[in-house]
Amino acid sequence: MGYYYLLASMPLLTPGKTSPVTAEGFLAAAETALPAPLFRIVRAIMHEDEGHVAHPFLDTVLNFEAQIVNAQAQRRAEARNTEPGAGLPYDHVDLSVVHGVNEAFQAENPLLRERELAALRFSLLDDLVVGRPYGEEAVLAYALKLRLALRLAGIDPESGRETFRDIAERVAERIWRKHDVSDHARSES
């Protein structure tokens, strides 16, 4: 079954650009256009709960996601001169994933890196549905891309800097507190 009308009515999503549709808007349209089992999967994706639903397409996506996570861990470990540790399991290797992650890590800041990684994910999802652009897989790919676009749109550099400062202050406070406790314990002995 094709879902041409649903997908054709949705705006084109571009990584790094503000999504012209909300999660609620997409879910409302999907609820009327999709059979209940497929809608449950779409709703789970939009609520970041797809671990509780099953679909072969999501298994394929998880395979790519494991490769992305492993390649990121490898790059971070290289930057720290450490070993990346055990990676997530996946079924087959796609060298374009590793290449895409390596390209993303050339970005000049973390936000641009996240945008590059989003573009990689968009590209992988597009490649997976090229043969059936209006099938079930295309609906699931759109939901995944929308979720990613909305997440990226929520990234605010200033709030990120503020969060970093808060975390750094808490860590410094813990270190000083630990240091003060050790000094106090040594002075009592």
Backbone as ProteinMPNN parsed JSONL, in Angstrom:
{"seq_chain_A": "MGYYYLLASMPLLTPGKTSPVTAEGFLAAAETALPAPLFRIVRAIMHEDEGHVAHPFLDTVLNFEAQIVNAQAQRRAEARNTEPGAGLPYDHVDLSVVHGVNEAFQAENPLLRERELAALRFSLLDDLVVGRPYGEEAVLAYALKLRLALRLAGIDPESGRETFRDIAERVAERIWRKHDVSDHARSES", "coords_chain_A": {"N_chain_A": [[0.847, -1.18, 0.0], [0.525, 2.221, -0.765], [1.467, 5.396, 0.51], [1.041, 7.863, -0.602], [-0.495, 10.299, -0.527], [-0.295, 11.18, 2.132], [2.532, 11.495, 2.446], [3.103, 13.229, 0.321], [1.769, 15.451, 1.143], [3.263, 16.406, 3.185], [5.829, 18.68, 4.197], [9.07, 19.133, 2.666], [11.894, 17.943, 4.362], [14.871, 19.258, 5.652], [18.121, 18.734, 6.768], [19.309, 20.613, 9.518], [17.741, 22.784, 9.013], [14.88, 24.672, 10.062], [12.042, 22.828, 10.893], [9.129, 22.771, 8.956], [6.868, 21.561, 9.857], [5.213, 20.335, 12.743], [5.691, 17.863, 15.325], [3.234, 17.112, 16.379], [1.495, 17.958, 14.355], [2.269, 16.289, 12.231], [1.69, 13.782, 13.348], [-1.089, 13.994, 13.658], [-1.94, 14.107, 10.984], [-0.927, 11.654, 10.121], [-2.343, 9.841, 11.67], [-4.893, 9.759, 10.56], [-4.332, 8.822, 8.03], [-2.946, 6.432, 8.071], [-2.876, 2.851, 8.631], [-3.798, 1.405, 11.796], [-1.726, -0.304, 13.04], [0.662, 0.591, 11.763], [0.551, 3.297, 12.359], [0.921, 3.189, 15.138], [3.615, 2.518, 15.288], [4.78, 4.766, 14.078], [3.971, 6.735, 15.89], [5.377, 5.831, 18.139], [7.994, 6.255, 17.253], [8.031, 9.066, 17.032], [7.748, 9.711, 19.677], [10.112, 8.887, 20.655], [10.309, 6.179, 21.37], [10.736, 3.844, 20.017], [11.908, 1.462, 20.616], [10.126, -0.283, 21.623], [8.551, -1.259, 19.642], [8.251, -3.2, 16.646], [9.76, -3.491, 13.48], [10.992, -4.384, 10.329], [12.333, -2.371, 8.877], [13.115, -0.562, 10.86], [14.976, -2.145, 12.147], [17.005, -2.208, 10.232], [17.681, 0.506, 10.214], [18.633, 0.742, 12.823], [20.926, -0.774, 12.571], [22.541, 0.884, 10.961], [22.669, 3.055, 12.715], [24.083, 1.973, 14.878], [26.568, 1.668, 13.667], [27.209, 4.351, 13.218], [27.366, 5.363, 15.848], [29.472, 3.775, 16.823], [31.557, 4.609, 15.123], [31.735, 7.283, 15.886], [32.566, 6.953, 18.548], [35.038, 5.81, 18.067], [36.401, 7.951, 16.794], [36.394, 9.856, 18.885], [37.883, 8.481, 20.789], [40.341, 8.297, 19.467], [41.028, 10.992, 19.468], [41.595, 11.323, 22.146], [43.654, 9.62, 22.536], [43.071, 6.968, 23.352], [41.493, 3.73, 23.744], [38.488, 2.806, 22.049], [36.75, 1.06, 23.305], [34.278, -1.579, 23.724], [32.202, -1.932, 20.935], [28.9, -1.234, 19.598], [26.878, -3.926, 18.412], [26.458, -4.819, 14.949], [25.016, -5.712, 11.743], [26.133, -5.595, 9.098], [28.825, -3.954, 7.371], [28.968, -0.621, 6.336], [30.861, 1.344, 4.556], [30.462, 3.966, 3.843], [29.224, 5.093, 5.985], [31.176, 5.264, 8.014], [32.931, 6.951, 6.667], [31.269, 9.214, 6.418], [30.932, 9.934, 9.125], [33.574, 10.517, 9.783], [33.933, 12.754, 8.129], [32.085, 14.483, 9.316], [33.314, 14.938, 11.752], [35.228, 16.71, 11.082], [34.171, 19.156, 11.252], [34.01, 22.536, 12.436], [32.889, 23.078, 14.919], [30.913, 21.669, 17.64], [28.103, 21.914, 17.113], [27.928, 22.231, 14.323], [29.015, 19.777, 13.674], [27.011, 18.044, 14.622], [24.994, 18.766, 12.86], [26.106, 17.873, 10.464], [26.191, 15.132, 11.005], [23.465, 14.68, 11.181], [22.763, 15.197, 8.537], [24.051, 13.034, 7.35], [22.55, 10.916, 8.46], [20.024, 11.544, 7.35], [20.616, 11.151, 4.647], [21.231, 8.4, 4.617], [18.723, 7.362, 5.363], [17.193, 8.259, 3.186], [18.396, 6.774, 1.14], [17.583, 4.229, 1.858], [14.884, 4.171, 1.217], [14.613, 4.618, -1.454], [13.675, 2.898, -3.451], [10.989, 2.539, -2.854], [9.364, 5.076, -2.565], [6.937, 5.909, -1.467], [6.061, 4.059, 0.309], [5.568, 1.997, 3.292], [8.076, 2.086, 4.564], [9.017, 4.574, 3.766], [7.302, 6.275, 5.115], [8.051, 5.725, 7.746], [10.72, 6.525, 7.603], [10.351, 9.256, 7.142], [9.204, 10.019, 9.574], [11.36, 9.502, 11.307], [13.25, 11.31, 10.273], [11.894, 13.721, 10.708], [11.76, 13.763, 13.499], [14.497, 13.968, 14.079], [15.081, 16.424, 12.806], [13.518, 18.158, 14.353], [14.746, 17.843, 16.827], [17.294, 18.864, 16.278], [16.574, 21.5, 15.733], [15.962, 22.334, 18.23], [18.349, 22.759, 19.455], [20.223, 25.109, 21.018], [22.801, 27.303, 20.804], [23.589, 29.205, 22.817], [22.204, 28.349, 25.125], [23.416, 25.914, 25.31], [26.059, 26.641, 25.925], [25.566, 27.752, 28.421], [24.63, 25.519, 29.834], [26.967, 23.986, 29.746], [28.65, 25.636, 31.297], [27.304, 25.462, 33.778], [27.572, 22.72, 34.356], [30.374, 22.529, 34.451], [30.891, 24.187, 36.643], [29.63, 22.724, 38.693], [31.175, 20.376, 38.679], [33.687, 21.432, 39.333], [33.072, 22.387, 41.877], [32.545, 19.968, 43.205], [35.094, 18.819, 43.062], [36.592, 20.659, 44.574], [35.268, 20.401, 47.012], [35.818, 17.737, 47.638], [38.571, 17.935, 47.799], [38.809, 19.716, 49.968], [37.704, 18.111, 52.008], [39.595, 16.025, 52.098], [41.875, 17.472, 52.877], [41.021, 18.339, 55.381], [40.689, 15.904, 56.699], [43.354, 15.007, 56.73], [44.549, 16.933, 58.318], [43.446, 16.376, 60.776], [44.62, 13.996, 61.47]], "CA_chain_A": [[0.0, 0.0, 0.0], [1.283, 3.457, -0.817], [1.016, 6.492, 1.371], [1.381, 9.023, -1.406], [-1.151, 11.537, -0.103], [0.304, 11.621, 3.397], [3.907, 11.965, 2.248], [3.097, 14.372, -0.591], [1.248, 16.623, 1.856], [4.246, 16.833, 4.179], [6.909, 19.497, 3.617], [10.406, 18.553, 2.556], [12.731, 18.187, 5.539], [16.279, 19.467, 5.34], [18.879, 18.776, 8.021], [19.832, 21.913, 9.892], [16.734, 23.824, 8.76], [13.711, 24.566, 10.918], [10.999, 21.999, 10.305], [7.877, 23.491, 8.757], [5.779, 20.784, 10.444], [5.464, 19.917, 14.119], [5.427, 16.446, 15.59], [1.786, 16.966, 16.561], [0.881, 18.093, 13.035], [2.527, 15.072, 11.472], [0.938, 12.682, 13.963], [-2.513, 14.177, 13.345], [-2.133, 13.698, 9.592], [-0.628, 10.228, 10.017], [-3.397, 9.051, 12.326], [-6.02, 9.57, 9.642], [-3.898, 8.238, 6.764], [-2.247, 5.158, 8.242], [-3.544, 1.811, 9.415], [-3.449, 1.49, 13.218], [-0.404, -0.857, 13.406], [1.739, 1.464, 11.278], [0.49, 4.53, 13.139], [1.537, 2.935, 16.459], [5.076, 2.585, 15.105], [5.11, 6.174, 13.829], [3.823, 7.451, 17.168], [6.506, 5.424, 18.985], [9.177, 6.965, 16.745], [7.934, 10.479, 17.379], [7.909, 9.829, 21.13], [11.412, 8.272, 20.938], [10.017, 4.942, 22.084], [10.653, 2.795, 19.012], [12.448, 0.209, 21.143], [9.01, -1.143, 22.022], [7.818, -1.682, 18.454], [9.112, -3.961, 15.737], [9.575, -3.354, 12.039], [12.285, -4.664, 9.68], [12.994, -1.122, 8.498], [13.773, -0.025, 12.056], [16.168, -2.975, 12.371], [18.027, -1.715, 9.297], [18.099, 1.813, 10.705], [19.457, 0.498, 14.015], [22.219, -1.252, 12.09], [23.296, 2.078, 10.588], [22.886, 3.875, 13.916], [25.177, 1.338, 15.632], [27.813, 2.005, 12.981], [27.48, 5.772, 13.461], [27.8, 5.486, 17.245], [30.805, 3.176, 16.933], [32.528, 5.472, 14.44], [31.922, 8.451, 16.75], [33.382, 6.518, 19.689], [36.397, 5.633, 17.546], [36.992, 9.278, 16.591], [36.629, 10.47, 20.196], [38.991, 7.761, 21.417], [41.557, 8.736, 18.782], [41.354, 12.348, 19.928], [42.108, 11.228, 23.52], [44.684, 8.573, 22.544], [42.59, 5.822, 24.131], [40.748, 2.733, 22.992], [37.072, 3.148, 22.107], [35.949, 0.107, 24.067], [33.42, -2.458, 22.931], [31.221, -1.207, 20.129], [27.579, -1.827, 19.445], [26.864, -4.914, 17.321], [25.7, -4.518, 13.737], [24.993, -6.85, 10.823], [27.047, -5.44, 7.966], [29.572, -2.697, 7.368], [28.778, 0.316, 5.235], [31.988, 2.265, 4.683], [30.011, 5.346, 3.694], [28.876, 5.571, 7.324], [32.434, 5.656, 8.648], [33.403, 8.13, 5.941], [30.406, 10.332, 6.791], [31.263, 10.338, 10.497], [34.887, 11.175, 9.714], [33.7, 14.086, 7.55], [31.386, 15.302, 10.321], [34.258, 15.301, 12.807], [36.082, 17.792, 10.589], [33.448, 20.413, 11.471], [34.74, 23.427, 13.348], [32.31, 23.12, 16.266], [29.991, 20.549, 17.869], [26.807, 22.109, 16.472], [28.092, 21.892, 12.91], [29.212, 18.325, 13.615], [25.686, 17.427, 14.757], [24.276, 18.977, 11.601], [26.692, 16.96, 9.479], [25.724, 13.782, 11.341], [22.048, 14.637, 10.796], [22.742, 15.064, 7.078], [24.415, 11.643, 7.076], [21.378, 10.091, 8.774], [19.014, 11.829, 6.331], [21.055, 10.502, 3.414], [21.054, 6.954, 4.778], [17.285, 7.089, 5.316], [16.761, 8.442, 1.795], [18.885, 5.628, 0.371], [16.808, 3.04, 2.213], [13.524, 4.21, 0.675], [14.652, 5.05, -2.85], [12.882, 1.984, -4.276], [9.569, 2.648, -2.494], [9.292, 6.404, -1.951], [5.646, 6.172, -0.822], [5.683, 2.866, 1.054], [5.668, 2.043, 4.757], [9.418, 2.487, 4.956], [9.138, 6.019, 3.539], [6.591, 6.929, 6.221], [8.908, 5.584, 8.935], [11.891, 7.38, 7.378], [9.927, 10.645, 7.344], [9.05, 10.217, 11.021], [12.707, 9.569, 11.886], [13.859, 12.565, 9.841], [11.215, 14.815, 11.398], [12.221, 13.758, 14.887], [15.862, 14.48, 14.061], [15.026, 17.851, 12.47], [12.987, 18.873, 15.515], [15.786, 17.818, 17.856], [18.33, 19.831, 15.878], [16.024, 22.845, 15.862], [15.937, 22.662, 19.656], [19.692, 23.035, 19.951], [20.494, 26.538, 21.102], [24.2, 27.449, 21.226], [23.74, 29.931, 24.088], [21.791, 27.484, 26.236], [24.459, 24.897, 25.403], [27.17, 27.221, 26.682], [25.102, 27.896, 29.806], [24.634, 24.169, 30.408], [28.363, 23.628, 29.958], [29.151, 26.39, 32.459], [26.701, 24.888, 34.979], [28.212, 21.425, 34.612], [31.761, 22.787, 34.853], [30.86, 24.716, 38.018], [29.31, 21.619, 39.619], [32.342, 19.5, 38.751], [34.71, 22.145, 40.101], [32.623, 22.401, 43.268], [32.785, 18.627, 43.742], [36.54, 18.627, 43.223], [37.024, 21.454, 45.72], [34.697, 19.807, 48.213], [36.607, 16.53, 47.911], [39.894, 18.401, 48.213], [38.667, 20.257, 51.327], [37.477, 16.99, 52.914], [40.858, 15.318, 52.283], [42.757, 18.318, 53.684], [40.502, 18.341, 56.749], [40.992, 14.578, 57.267], [44.794, 14.942, 56.975], [44.912, 17.822, 59.43], [43.005, 15.761, 62.022], [45.43, 12.833, 61.834]], "C_chain_A": [[0.892, 1.243, 0.0], [0.65, 4.529, 0.049], [1.353, 7.821, 0.706], [0.787, 10.309, -0.844], [-0.574, 12.071, 1.202], [1.674, 12.237, 3.145], [3.965, 13.181, 1.326], [2.582, 15.633, 0.107], [2.226, 17.163, 2.888], [5.342, 17.654, 3.514], [8.231, 18.728, 3.582], [11.21, 18.92, 3.797], [14.18, 18.283, 5.101], [17.051, 19.528, 6.643], [19.44, 20.17, 8.279], [18.868, 23.063, 9.645], [15.552, 23.598, 9.702], [12.624, 23.774, 10.198], [9.72, 22.812, 10.145], [6.661, 22.745, 9.314], [6.178, 20.39, 11.867], [5.227, 18.42, 14.239], [3.927, 16.206, 15.689], [1.06, 17.044, 15.218], [1.069, 16.843, 12.199], [1.721, 13.911, 12.042], [-0.555, 12.788, 13.655], [-2.807, 13.725, 11.916], [-1.935, 12.194, 9.437], [-1.745, 9.371, 10.606], [-4.577, 8.796, 11.392], [-5.624, 8.829, 8.37], [-3.327, 6.833, 6.884], [-3.115, 4.127, 8.942], [-3.002, 1.839, 10.851], [-2.079, 0.887, 13.55], [0.765, 0.03, 12.96], [1.735, 2.78, 12.052], [1.12, 4.342, 14.515], [3.059, 3.025, 16.369], [5.508, 4.033, 14.897], [5.03, 6.963, 15.133], [4.973, 7.099, 18.11], [7.788, 6.136, 18.545], [9.152, 8.416, 17.199], [8.088, 10.718, 18.879], [9.209, 9.182, 21.611], [11.267, 6.998, 21.762], [9.967, 3.76, 21.113], [11.271, 1.48, 19.455], [11.361, -0.776, 21.53], [8.125, -1.559, 20.852], [8.793, -2.383, 17.517], [8.735, -3.676, 14.289], [10.939, -3.609, 11.398], [13.045, -3.407, 9.276], [13.734, -0.524, 9.686], [15.004, -0.838, 12.414], [17.316, -2.513, 11.483], [18.57, -0.369, 9.761], [18.997, 1.654, 11.931], [20.843, 0.0, 13.637], [23.106, -0.058, 11.704], [23.63, 2.925, 11.816], [24.017, 3.297, 14.762], [26.519, 1.674, 14.992], [28.196, 3.469, 13.206], [28.023, 5.963, 14.873], [29.206, 4.925, 17.42], [31.874, 4.045, 16.276], [32.776, 6.75, 15.25], [32.809, 8.09, 17.937], [34.838, 6.354, 19.257], [37.089, 6.981, 17.381], [37.306, 9.963, 17.918], [37.793, 9.804, 20.909], [40.322, 8.168, 20.773], [41.992, 10.114, 19.272], [41.948, 12.333, 21.336], [43.238, 10.208, 23.654], [44.315, 7.418, 23.464], [41.925, 4.833, 23.184], [39.257, 3.044, 23.108], [36.227, 2.194, 22.944], [35.094, -0.732, 23.13], [32.371, -1.634, 22.198], [29.884, -1.922, 20.116], [27.607, -2.832, 18.296], [26.041, -4.414, 16.131], [25.915, -5.632, 12.744], [25.989, -6.757, 9.679], [27.68, -4.06, 8.004], [29.21, -1.894, 6.129], [29.857, 1.381, 5.41], [31.586, 3.722, 4.504], [29.629, 5.941, 5.046], [30.136, 6.073, 8.025], [32.983, 6.915, 7.978], [32.585, 9.364, 6.328], [30.688, 10.845, 8.19], [32.614, 11.049, 10.504], [34.762, 12.586, 9.142], [33.055, 15.013, 8.582], [32.352, 15.77, 11.404], [35.278, 16.335, 12.346], [35.428, 19.158, 10.822], [34.148, 21.231, 12.544], [34.135, 23.541, 14.735], [31.282, 21.997, 16.419], [28.625, 20.707, 17.199], [26.884, 21.765, 14.984], [28.313, 20.398, 12.725], [27.869, 17.616, 13.703], [24.864, 17.603, 13.488], [24.789, 18.058, 10.506], [26.24, 15.52, 9.737], [24.248, 13.627, 10.996], [21.929, 14.471, 9.277], [23.105, 13.64, 6.661], [23.216, 10.726, 7.329], [20.264, 10.3, 7.742], [19.357, 11.077, 5.046], [20.866, 8.982, 3.485], [19.576, 6.577, 4.714], [16.748, 7.232, 3.894], [17.18, 7.259, 0.937], [18.049, 4.375, 0.638], [15.424, 3.015, 1.562], [13.48, 4.555, -0.812], [13.786, 4.155, -3.74], [11.389, 2.066, -4.023], [9.331, 3.988, -1.806], [7.959, 6.738, -1.278], [5.146, 4.955, -0.051], [5.798, 3.069, 2.558], [7.012, 2.574, 5.219], [9.615, 3.996, 4.8], [8.434, 6.796, 4.646], [7.454, 6.877, 7.479], [10.151, 6.471, 8.801], [11.523, 8.845, 7.603], [9.794, 10.939, 8.832], [10.417, 10.346, 11.69], [13.393, 10.884, 11.52], [13.217, 13.758, 10.544], [11.679, 14.898, 12.845], [13.623, 14.347, 14.982], [15.884, 15.986, 13.762], [14.521, 18.673, 13.653], [14.008, 18.919, 16.646], [16.871, 18.828, 17.534], [17.839, 21.265, 16.042], [16.009, 23.292, 17.318], [17.303, 22.954, 20.247], [19.946, 24.538, 19.88], [21.915, 26.717, 21.609], [24.361, 28.153, 22.577], [23.307, 29.069, 25.267], [22.791, 26.334, 26.403], [25.657, 25.396, 26.187], [26.802, 27.352, 28.155], [25.098, 26.538, 30.516], [26.057, 23.725, 30.689], [28.931, 24.337, 31.178], [28.595, 25.808, 33.76], [27.366, 23.561, 35.343], [29.638, 21.634, 35.102], [31.824, 23.312, 36.278], [30.571, 23.608, 39.024], [30.492, 20.667, 39.778], [33.435, 20.16, 39.582], [34.346, 22.168, 41.581], [32.854, 21.051, 43.932], [34.26, 18.387, 44.007], [37.03, 19.399, 44.439], [36.498, 20.861, 47.02], [35.498, 18.559, 48.614], [37.983, 16.922, 48.425], [39.844, 18.931, 49.647], [38.478, 19.141, 52.34], [38.791, 16.255, 53.156], [41.841, 16.135, 53.118], [42.331, 18.294, 55.146], [40.834, 17.003, 57.428], [42.48, 14.454, 57.576], [45.178, 15.798, 58.165], [44.485, 17.236, 60.784], [43.885, 14.589, 62.418], [46.778, 13.173, 62.345]], "O_chain_A": [[1.903, 1.286, 0.701], [-0.56, 4.542, 0.275], [1.863, 8.754, 1.328], [1.495, 11.305, -0.7], [-0.387, 13.278, 1.355], [1.949, 13.357, 3.574], [4.792, 14.071, 1.529], [2.918, 16.748, -0.29], [2.035, 18.261, 3.41], [5.742, 17.357, 2.388], [8.462, 17.807, 4.365], [11.205, 20.073, 4.23], [14.654, 17.491, 4.286], [16.686, 20.289, 7.539], [19.975, 20.819, 7.38], [19.149, 24.198, 10.028], [15.265, 22.466, 10.089], [12.329, 24.029, 9.03], [9.276, 23.467, 11.087], [5.542, 23.254, 9.247], [7.351, 20.144, 12.145], [4.634, 17.798, 13.358], [3.408, 15.226, 15.155], [0.122, 16.286, 14.971], [0.138, 16.387, 11.535], [1.131, 13.138, 11.287], [-1.21, 11.774, 13.416], [-3.801, 13.043, 11.667], [-2.681, 11.536, 8.712], [-2.049, 8.296, 10.088], [-5.187, 7.728, 11.436], [-6.484, 8.264, 7.696], [-3.235, 6.118, 5.886], [-3.983, 4.473, 9.744], [-1.866, 2.256, 11.078], [-1.32, 1.515, 14.289], [1.739, 0.197, 13.694], [2.797, 3.318, 12.367], [1.788, 5.249, 15.011], [3.71, 3.549, 17.273], [6.499, 4.475, 15.48], [5.915, 7.763, 15.439], [5.489, 7.973, 18.806], [8.576, 6.569, 19.386], [10.153, 8.931, 17.697], [8.506, 11.795, 19.301], [9.396, 8.954, 22.806], [12.004, 6.771, 22.721], [9.247, 2.789, 21.349], [11.169, 0.481, 18.743], [11.63, -1.959, 21.742], [7.064, -2.148, 21.056], [10.005, -2.181, 17.593], [7.559, -3.626, 13.928], [11.947, -3.094, 11.884], [14.275, -3.385, 9.328], [14.854, -0.033, 9.539], [15.978, -0.29, 12.93], [18.462, -2.435, 11.927], [19.776, -0.13, 9.709], [20.004, 2.349, 12.061], [21.824, 0.317, 14.309], [24.278, -0.002, 12.078], [24.739, 3.447, 11.938], [24.824, 4.049, 15.308], [27.496, 1.934, 15.694], [29.375, 3.787, 13.365], [29.027, 6.647, 15.068], [30.039, 5.534, 18.092], [32.971, 4.197, 16.814], [33.902, 7.243, 15.296], [33.711, 8.851, 18.289], [35.757, 6.715, 19.993], [38.242, 7.138, 17.785], [38.361, 10.58, 18.065], [38.597, 10.473, 21.557], [41.317, 8.359, 21.473], [43.181, 10.368, 19.465], [42.718, 13.226, 21.689], [43.724, 9.96, 24.757], [45.136, 6.949, 24.254], [41.813, 5.075, 21.983], [38.805, 3.501, 24.158], [35.079, 2.512, 23.256], [35.177, -0.61, 21.908], [31.737, -0.752, 22.777], [29.759, -3.062, 20.565], [28.297, -2.605, 17.302], [25.062, -3.685, 16.292], [26.863, -6.409, 12.863], [26.625, -7.752, 9.332], [27.139, -3.125, 8.593], [29.154, -2.424, 5.019], [29.772, 2.218, 6.308], [32.293, 4.619, 4.963], [29.702, 7.155, 5.234], [30.154, 7.179, 8.564], [33.445, 7.833, 8.654], [33.147, 10.438, 6.543], [30.686, 12.053, 8.423], [32.771, 12.076, 11.165], [35.417, 13.51, 9.623], [33.431, 16.179, 8.704], [32.217, 16.881, 11.916], [36.104, 16.786, 13.139], [36.058, 20.194, 10.613], [34.794, 20.689, 13.44], [34.788, 24.048, 15.648], [30.832, 21.435, 15.421], [28.047, 19.714, 16.757], [26.005, 21.086, 14.452], [27.856, 19.815, 11.742], [27.612, 16.684, 12.941], [24.126, 16.702, 13.087], [24.011, 17.526, 9.714], [25.942, 14.78, 8.799], [23.825, 12.555, 10.562], [21.1, 13.701, 8.792], [22.524, 13.103, 5.717], [22.907, 9.861, 6.509], [19.631, 9.336, 7.311], [18.494, 10.447, 4.435], [20.4, 8.361, 2.529], [19.216, 5.584, 4.081], [15.94, 6.417, 3.45], [16.407, 6.793, 0.1], [17.838, 3.56, -0.26], [14.853, 1.941, 1.377], [12.399, 4.762, -1.363], [13.212, 4.649, -4.711], [10.597, 1.699, -4.892], [9.119, 4.033, -0.594], [7.861, 7.752, -0.587], [3.95, 4.83, 0.212], [6.088, 4.168, 3.033], [7.095, 3.394, 6.134], [10.301, 4.622, 5.609], [8.909, 7.85, 5.069], [7.574, 7.872, 8.194], [10.581, 7.093, 9.772], [12.302, 9.595, 8.192], [10.225, 11.994, 9.298], [10.608, 11.208, 12.548], [14.044, 11.501, 12.363], [13.91, 14.698, 10.932], [11.958, 15.985, 13.353], [13.9, 15.143, 15.88], [16.627, 16.733, 14.398], [15.036, 19.758, 13.923], [14.119, 19.927, 17.343], [17.319, 19.566, 18.412], [18.602, 22.143, 16.445], [16.04, 24.488, 17.606], [17.409, 23.351, 21.407], [19.887, 25.146, 18.811], [22.215, 26.323, 22.736], [25.184, 27.739, 23.393], [23.974, 29.06, 26.302], [22.988, 25.839, 27.513], [26.211, 24.673, 27.015], [27.626, 27.093, 29.033], [25.518, 26.434, 31.668], [26.335, 23.154, 31.743], [29.613, 23.722, 31.999], [29.329, 25.674, 34.74], [27.682, 23.317, 36.508], [30.066, 20.991, 36.061], [32.71, 22.929, 37.042], [31.191, 23.553, 40.086], [30.777, 20.205, 40.883], [34.041, 19.516, 40.438], [35.21, 21.989, 42.439], [33.302, 20.984, 45.077], [34.637, 17.827, 45.036], [37.794, 18.869, 45.247], [37.214, 20.826, 48.021], [35.81, 18.362, 49.788], [38.501, 16.32, 49.366], [40.728, 18.635, 50.451], [39.038, 19.212, 53.435], [39.087, 15.893, 54.294], [42.553, 15.589, 53.96], [43.171, 18.235, 56.044], [41.216, 16.978, 58.598], [42.842, 13.853, 58.587], [46.053, 15.416, 58.943], [45.08, 17.552, 61.815], [43.903, 14.212, 63.589], [47.553, 12.278, 62.684]]}, "name": "protein", "num_of_chains": 1, "seq": "MGYYYLLASMPLLTPGKTSPVTAEGFLAAAETALPAPLFRIVRAIMHEDEGHVAHPFLDTVLNFEAQIVNAQAQRRAEARNTEPGAGLPYDHVDLSVVHGVNEAFQAENPLLRERELAALRFSLLDDLVVGRPYGEEAVLAYALKLRLALRLAGIDPESGRETFRDIAERVAERIWRKHDVSDHARSES"}
